[in-house]
């Protein structure tokens, strides 16, 4: 432990640490459930003394004081994924949004236009060799921590030590802020009857021995619920939550049939409960890796029987999938959908699946179909009609890959809500799809 004295010499308060940030700099903020809360609070507190600090972030869980209206001009957000705590700022024009495939986000820092001055990260205490784990968020943090000129880290006694390519040596940390507080949790989404029916349809497509990419939310949770009878499932995913842990404990997820990293759950980050955080702590079956590896379609495709499960806002009758905007209004981001759709499609026996309810309910209580003749004006296409394979709703599954436009329109109308099928058929005929 000869390095311990040097390590402790880097201890500073959060206020002292953010004093290293200056006007005009570009600062990366670690996100998901690993937001360094004390550092963020200290930076917001001194924001009045700063001008045009660009805050680069992806998804963050919890309060976002950096997005308050009075921060504009001091801390300017540039997010690469729109989480709910940032959405009003983006939609009101107070924050910027940079679209990017999740697999390529870290490459913006290493090779591209977003060179970083400072990285604010959140790590576990060092082990006997001086290595800190990046804990719950390695995927989008490892590369910023390697490439930024200055690294400022909260060192949290409660951060789990995750394994894989998820470590940073203390010598790479310029300012260390010792903290001891519980990490943010993401409670499981409530699963309604519609989502359960969707989950059943998707689970029916997943064969024993498959490797899965499955995220968070009501539909993924419903899918996981129906997998209890499966055998030897594996996981290669950008993120996972409590449902994966529960299937490991039941012996359903063994990872033994994986053709890449057999025996291991491979992920980029973790969102969930404190129970999940205890489960992943120093757990040899969990490996976190940088997102440019986890989400690389050509890495994903090396998993045979790869199944990806992603969601959509709307799908048109040709198979175009909008998942990031409501018309021209940005809502979320591409995330890893495009990466995993293509990776699963290239996998031997792979199945890329888009799952969504067939309808949405508007604020006035009326319902609209999510399967539409044409996408809304200005809607973003995340998965193209050329990449789409399976679309699942509570009414069934449509296989579109290799199908004509006529066949696609018919299959999608069959899984639309019955209330809207007649109108969809009428408009499909007007468009000469039928």
QUIKA-V669759 format. One line per field, one symbol per residue. psi: psi as a letter, one per 30 degrees, with the letter a starting at -180 (. if undefined). burial: # if it has 24 or more other ideal C-beta (glycine too) atoms within 12 Angstrom, else .. A space follows every 10 residues. Layout:
psi = ???
burial = ???
This chain:
psi = hffeeeefff klleeeefff klkflkkkjk bbggkjeeee eeeeegefgk khkjjklckk kaliffgkef fkfdjjkjkg kjlfffeeee ffgfllkjkk keffeffeee fbfhkkekkj ljllllaffg kkkfbfjeeg eeeefffkek kkkkjkfgkl jllbihlkkf ffkekkjkli lklkljlkkk jleeeeeeee eeeffjlkgl kkjkblleee eeeeeggfgl khllkjlfll aeeeeefeff gejfgfgkfk hkfkkklelk kbleeeeeef jgjffkkklk efeegjefee ffjlhkkkjl llelklffgk jkgfljbfjk eclebgeeee eeeeefkjgl jkkkkllflk klegflklkf jlekllkfkk jeklfffkdk kkafgakkjf kglleeeeee eeefglkeff eeeeeeeeee fgf.
burial = ......#..# ##.#..##.# #...###### ########## ####.##..# ..######## ##.####... #..####### ###.###.## ...####### #########. ...#.##### ######...# ########## ########.# ######.### ########.# .########. ..##.#.#.. #..##.#### #######.## ########## #######..# .######### ########.. .####.#### #..####### ####.##.## #.#.###### #######.## ########## ########## ######...# ########## #######..# ########## .......### ######..## #####.#### ########## #.#....### #######..# #..##.##.. ..#.
